[in-house]
Amino acid sequence: MTDLRQTSQYAHYLRLQGWQVNKINGAYIFIRKLFGISIVKIQRAPITPEACAAFPRGVGIIYLEPLNKKQIPPGFKLKKTTFLPSKTLEINLKQSEEKILQQMKKDARYAIRQAQTSGISVYHNIGISGYRRAWRQSTPWRRWVPSLKSLQNLHATFGKNAWFLAAVVHHQIIAGTVILIAARRAYYYYAFTGRLGRQLLAQYLLVWEAIKQAKKIGCQELDFEGLYDQRFPDQSWRGFSHFKQSFGGREIEYPGCFGKLVRSEQTFDKFFRLTAFFKNTAFFFRRYTGNQILTCKKLIMGFLIKI
């Protein structure tokens, strides 16, 4: 199985996002400088000690998120936080629509039927500017929303394999889902739902439409891109994990995120100064915005995950 992060489309997308992209032993690696430190992400790909030695000079921190434990080289330590979801849910699209419906929980089947009769129209690849504007208006200001440029880069890179699905009522976007197609898999990459969308159960209808369309073009699986994982608990994931699990499917666990700090005095000095900066920034936000969720760890991870 080729993961989304190891496709040429995704590599090109990250180039547009400002990352340096290299390929070592068939695996894409992503490099970005943060305050003078070169940070490397290797995601869902095997990496060998020889490949680690071939990294460009100046690399400070290496993060590895393998498919299985056999792909972890010596010297990498498990981190408390992951960039990619450490647990996900997969629906087998080779089944008939009837069988996929049967494996759903009855609440999901009921929600789909209700949404189908609530006057919702589902549009594919609606204008990205209006789509992003509706997303921002539907989401509390403290929650992250991708920039317009990021969404445009996603569309430019994946083309017809990036679906910007929108649930519309009375010319108003009430919910949206971004689906990426790669290597015969559909990925539930982004999603948002406004207040009216939640009342009308619009996200259930969008997922069902994505399942049907993905089947039509020959996709074999739909990856929900993340579930709540007790090994790396984040309470904010519980709500949408319950939503995803209502569609049934097979749960998959990955080992997590493993890191290695290149041991040079200069790198350590930069790393500690960087950590101190983010700690001070996190304290400022907690003190003056009351946002208790924002931490040093989340500031750093947020910068690196999907920018």
ABEGO torsion letter per residue (X at the ends): XBBAAABAAAAAAAAAAGBBBBBBGGBBBBBBBBGGBBBBBBBGBBBBAAAAAABBBGBABBBBBBABAAABBBGBBBBABBABBABBBBBBAABBAAAAAAABBAAAAAAAAAAAAAGBBBBBGBBAAAAAAAAAAABBAABBBBBAAAAAAAAAAAEAABBBBBBBBGGBBABBBBBBBBGGBBBBABBBBBAAAAAAGAAAAAAAAAAAAAAAAGBABBBAGEBBBAABBBAAAAAAAAAAAAAEEBBBBBAEBBBBBBBBAAAAAAAAAAAAAAAAAAAAAAAAAGBAABBAAAAAAAAAAAX
